Amino acid sequence: MHENKILAICLKSYLRDHFCIFGTGVVGRTLGNKLIQLGHRVMMGSRTADNEKALEWADKNGRLALCGTFSDAAEFSNLIINCTKGAITLEVFELAGKEKLKGKTILDLSNPLDFSNGMPPSLYPQWSNTYSLAEAIQDALPQTFIVKSLNMVNCEVMADASRCGGNATMLLCGNHDKAKSDIKEILHEFGWKKTLDLGDIKGARGMEALLPVWLRIWQSTGNGHFAFDIVGI
Ligand SMILES: NC(=O)c1ccc[n+]([C@@H]2O[C@H](COP(=O)([O-])OP(=O)(O)OC[C@H]3O[C@@H](n4cnc5c(N)ncnc54)[C@H](OP(=O)(O)O)[C@@H]3O)[C@@H](O)[C@H]2O)c1
């Protein structure tokens, strides 16, 4: 095989093997654990390099786990999973450095939830109905490939679709086909056998609007380990 071709294959598997997670909350840690179980290298990013939750997570997960600032983590991988609080998520990309995110793919699973009036949260009006948080991220980072997915399930279900029976449908959307196909590979690794592509990033309006439905089901049943299935298509 030609040397350049071998180099390209090695580089592709090297880059594919590295993930960056923005966010030290339960979602970031759950997906970080899962990616490491699957044998990937993961860097968790936060506001400071000495974030206690990130250091503890990296310590527990051994040699495949690293942590640093958002900017360090953005440099580490071409594939970023955004697990930060919806209200401040746009600030996080400023902190990471927009230049560093050019040409990279971001799997966005954040939700525009406003907890200021207690539970249940509502959707922030500026990021709902005729707009969405994922669109706001895409508009802020025009040279980055945003893919929305996983936001409408609990994080344990995100990382392991069999937690809700394994037959549900995972929705995704985004403007870039290659980025969506890369994200589908991760979804498959997390056990999502059925995926449904809703088209461009505007599809996130509906995906984020599923949150009030998700919250109501959770309140009514007391069970967060469920997912939506699309039948009849
Ligand atoms: N919980 C679930 O199962 C679930 C399911 C679906 C979607 N989601 C979505 O996933 C995202 C993460 O949820 P979560 O519960 O893991 O965590 P979260 O509490 O919503 O967010 C935690 C992250 O946000 C960062 N953060 C908070 N305020 C900040 C600020 N002013 N500037 C910069 N960073 C700030 C925190 O940084 P520090 O570490 O520095 O505090 C931390 O990394 C949310 O958007 C949520 O809606 C959650």
The ligand as an ORCA input file, in Angstrom:
! r2SCAN-3c Opt
* xyz 0 1
  N     -28.911     14.702     33.114
  C     -29.274     14.024     32.046
  O     -29.470     12.800     32.094
  C     -29.416     14.767     30.741
  C     -30.130     14.167     29.699
  C     -30.208     14.828     28.457
  C     -29.552     16.042     28.269
  N     -28.901     16.618     29.333
  C     -28.205     17.896     29.119
  O     -26.811     17.673     29.301
  C     -26.179     18.868     29.756
  C     -25.317     18.545     30.973
  O     -26.127     18.175     32.063
  P     -25.474     17.802     33.490
  O     -26.619     17.542     34.384
  O     -24.406     16.777     33.320
  O     -24.669     19.089     33.931
  P     -25.066     20.618     34.189
  O     -25.113     20.818     35.656
  O     -26.250     21.019     33.385
  O     -23.764     21.323     33.567
  C     -22.517     21.040     34.116
  C     -21.410     21.669     33.347
  O     -21.678     23.034     33.022
  C     -20.543     23.818     33.446
  N     -20.922     25.169     33.842
  C     -21.872     25.557     34.702
  N     -21.902     26.915     34.772
  C     -20.924     27.370     33.936
  C     -20.477     28.666     33.526
  N     -21.032     29.787     34.016
  N     -19.480     28.738     32.618
  C     -18.917     27.621     32.110
  N     -19.299     26.362     32.455
  C     -20.298     26.257     33.334
  C     -20.032     23.074     34.655
  O     -18.690     23.497     34.871
  P     -17.954     23.258     36.280
  O     -17.511     21.839     36.301
  O     -16.823     24.199     36.187
  O     -18.954     23.576     37.356
  C     -20.148     21.656     34.195
  O     -19.063     21.309     33.378
  C     -27.308     19.871     30.028
  O     -27.417     20.756     28.945
  C     -28.553     18.985     30.130
  O     -29.746     19.647     29.760
  C     -28.837     16.021     30.550
*
